[in-house]
């Protein structure tokens, strides 16, 4: 399992807010950074991987931990 460099807590937010949070934060981070997005909206399971494909970023994995569902995204460029 990839260890995240940063965590964005988007629990309680409905899509597209978790996607917007990633889109705003990722450009501020170095290439190669992995961001874990905590998001309990079921739409995040579809929206975050789709956003990564559209923006050329890497969707690393969906993980479930003590904080609930989470999604790891790596900044590629």
N, C-alpha and C positions, 0 to 999 in steps of 0.2 A: 504494500500500500504506500502510495506517495504521501509524504508529510507536507502539509501546506506551510507556506511562508507567511501567509496572512489569512485571517478569517473575516468574512463579511456576514454579520448576523442579519438576515432578512426574514427571520421568522415572523409570522403575522402579516407580512406584506403580500399582496396579490400581484400576480404578473400583470404588467411587465415590470414592476418595481425592482425585483431582484436582478433582472437583466440590465436595467438602467444603472443599478448600483455597480455592477461589474463593468459596464461600458464606461462609467465615469472613473472608476478606480484603476483599472488595468493600465491605462496610458501613463499613470504616475509611477508605475513600478518597473524595475529592470526586466529586460527580456529574460525568460526562463523562470520567472516567479510563478509559484503555484498559489492560487487563491482558492480557499474553500468557502463556498457559499452555503450557509445554512438557510434552507428555504422549505417551509412546510406547505406551500401551495402546490397541489399536484401538477399544475401546469408547468412548473419549473422543470420537471423531468423531461419535458419536450422542448420548452422554450430555450433553456440554457444550451443544450447541445446544438440546436438550430442556430442560435446566435453565434456560437463558435464556428460553425461551418460557414456562415455568411461573412464573418469577419476574419477568417483565416487564423483563428486561435485554436488551441488544442483543448478539446474536452477530454479530460484525463479519466474520470470515473465518477460514478454515483456511489456514495458510501452511506451507510446507516450506522449511526453511533448513538451515544447516550443523549445527544442533542437533537436526535431525529434525522431526517434525510438531509444529505449534504451533497454538493457537487463540486468537484475539483476542476479548475480551469487553469491552464498554463499559458502565460503570455509568450507568443511566438515571435512577434515583431512589434 
